[in-house]
Amino acid sequence: MSDIQSFKQSLKYETFSYLPQMTDEQIRQQIQYLVDQGWNPAVEHSEPENAFGSYWYMWKLPMFGEQSVDTILAEVEACKQENPGHLVRLIGYDNYAQCQGTSMLVHKG
């Protein structure tokens, strides 16, 4: 199967899902950008069949004020381990605008 065929057949969930799967280093860079913007990270997960619904399960509380990329990645990994087969996304909440600054799928279960 060509790359174009597999691209067309894959489901699109969040920001970046129209691009090839991000590497671990690219995910780290996106998390660093989220931290640099001053956004508060949060991890959510959902079963693939429910991923297009409005509500995902929150993994713990948002990490208000967290500045460590390694700590955020550790929470993403913990969520993946605890919920195998689930999709995992990372959200950056903007305190000033009171909305999501970013939301990206970081694991396809």
C-alpha positions in Angstrom: 0.0 0.0 0.0 1.4 3.4 -0.9 1.8 6.2 1.7 -1.0 8.2 0.0 -3.4 5.3 0.4 -2.6 4.7 4.0 -2.8 8.4 4.7 -6.3 8.6 3.2 -7.5 5.5 5.1 -6.2 6.7 8.6 -8.6 8.5 10.9 -7.9 12.2 11.7 -8.3 13.2 15.3 -6.5 16.3 16.4 -3.9 18.9 15.4 -1.0 17.2 13.4 -3.1 14.1 12.6 -3.0 15.0 8.9 0.8 14.8 9.1 3.0 11.7 9.5 3.2 10.3 13.1 5.5 12.5 15.2 8.7 11.0 16.5 9.5 11.1 20.3 11.8 14.1 19.7 9.1 16.0 17.7 6.6 15.4 20.6 9.2 16.7 23.0 9.6 19.8 20.9 5.9 20.4 20.8 5.7 20.0 24.6 8.6 22.5 25.0 6.6 24.9 22.8 3.5 24.4 25.0 5.6 25.2 28.1 7.3 28.2 26.5 3.9 29.7 25.8 3.0 29.4 29.5 0.1 27.0 28.8 -0.9 24.5 31.4 -0.6 20.9 30.1 -3.2 18.2 30.6 -3.4 14.6 29.5 -6.7 13.0 28.3 -7.5 9.6 26.9 -10.3 7.8 25.1 -11.2 4.5 23.5 -10.8 4.8 19.7 -14.5 4.2 19.1 -15.4 7.2 21.3 -12.6 9.5 20.1 -14.9 11.7 18.0 -17.1 12.5 21.0 -16.8 15.8 22.9 -15.7 14.2 26.2 -12.5 12.3 26.8 -11.3 11.0 30.2 -9.0 13.3 32.0 -5.8 11.7 33.3 -5.4 13.4 36.7 -5.8 17.2 37.0 -4.1 19.6 34.6 -0.5 20.2 35.5 -0.8 23.9 36.4 2.5 25.7 36.1 4.5 22.7 35.1 7.7 23.7 33.4 9.5 20.3 33.1 9.1 18.6 29.7 10.3 15.3 31.3 7.5 15.5 34.0 4.9 16.0 31.3 6.2 13.2 29.2 6.2 10.9 32.3 2.5 11.6 32.8 1.8 10.8 29.1 3.7 7.5 29.5 1.9 6.7 32.7 -1.4 7.3 31.0 -0.4 5.1 28.0 0.7 2.3 30.4 -2.5 2.5 32.5 -4.8 2.6 29.4 -3.5 0.4 26.7 -5.4 0.6 23.5 -6.6 4.1 24.2 -5.8 7.3 22.3 -3.9 9.8 24.4 -3.8 13.5 23.7 -2.0 16.4 25.3 -3.8 19.7 25.7 -2.3 23.1 26.5 -4.7 25.4 28.4 -4.1 29.1 27.9 -4.8 30.9 31.2 -5.2 34.3 29.6 -7.6 33.4 26.8 -9.4 30.8 29.0 -9.3 28.2 26.2 -7.2 25.5 24.7 -4.0 26.8 23.1 -3.3 23.4 21.5 -4.5 19.9 21.5 -2.5 17.0 19.9 -2.7 13.3 19.7 0.5 11.9 21.2 -0.4 8.2 21.1 -2.6 6.0 19.0 -3.5 3.0 21.1 
